[in-house]
Amino acid sequence: MSQMYSRVALIGLGLIASSMSHAMRRAGMTSEIVGTARSAETRETAEKLDLCDTVVATAAEAVVGADLVVLAVPVGAMEAVAREIGPHLEAGATVTDVGSVKREIVAAVGPHMPDGVHFIPGHPVAGTEHSGPESGFAELFDNRWLLLTPLPGTDVEAKERLTAFWQALGSNVDEMEIEHHDLVLAVTSHAPHLIAYTMVGVADDLSRVTDSEVIKYSAAGFRDFTRIAASDPTMWRDVFLNNKDATLEILGRFTEELFALQRAIRTEDGDYLHDYFTRTRAIRRGIVEAGQDTDAPDFGRMGKKP
Ligand code: NAP
């Protein structure tokens, strides 16, 4: 395995950055990994876990001499980090991010990137509901998509190098236009998270069903919602505040569909419901066929020990 990059700076050491570190080592990359996080506690944990060759106190220090810089902090923190590192970046370095939205990050980070630095936004469409330096694992990106949203005039060689890097971490790499990325992710990730948060909130508010009943009789549907609704509050607050337009558009459509289904239930229009569920079942099959999930019953949970 070639070095690809000689020195990789990980800014933020949570789920995504720690998984990148594990996946880089699994791939046999010999790049030096320098990491930093906001709190001394996270930096200490990262040292204990040996996630990096060197852990430093600030992002400005971390990027010195780095030929790849990865911004792996919540979306709302990207601007401040970019402002801090801008003057310290090496000429010729590539800066990428892993943020879940793209338009607002490009607007926030772009202005702080000096000439001669390649800023290539990215988003690994891979994650779990866990966060922090201990939650990472090498397989997180395996067979998952990494979406690059390059800006006009992006250096081809820098882009190819970053693509090869993510492929070595296990990802399939695709390119997408920035606005399109935010709309697609609003459908596939952001709106579903909001719906899960809402459903769990509804169960919590419903005083006729006690908390213990909700937990005891938690069937697959509700249980899957609770997993999603356990996701990091800071990350998701920032996603919604920074992908407002696309999320609101999808939620508008969602509300219309919900009303249509509600009407079908009230009018006992069984054909409508059956046709609708037949169409949605085909989407699930498509996801399984594309290798993006398992078709084991109950997501393979049944065969597993608790
Ligand atoms: P995480 O586990 O919560 O880790 C976030 C890291 O950022 C921590 O090291 C944290 O430091 C640091 N940080 C938090 N607030 C900061 C601030 N204001 N200034 C500087 N650093 C700060 O998060 P993650 O899940 O790895 O997510 C990182 C990025 O990846 C986010 O932009 C998210 O949208 C994106 N993403 C996440 C997922 C997912 O499923 N989790 C999937 C794809 C993309 P401390 O620990 O010291 O607070």
Residues whose N, C-alpha, C, O or C-beta is under 5 A from the ligand:
A	BS01	NAP	G12 L13 G14 L15 I16 A17 A37 R38 S39 T42 A72 V73 P74 V75 A77 V98 G99 S100 P124 A126 G127 T128 H130 S131 G132 D232 M235
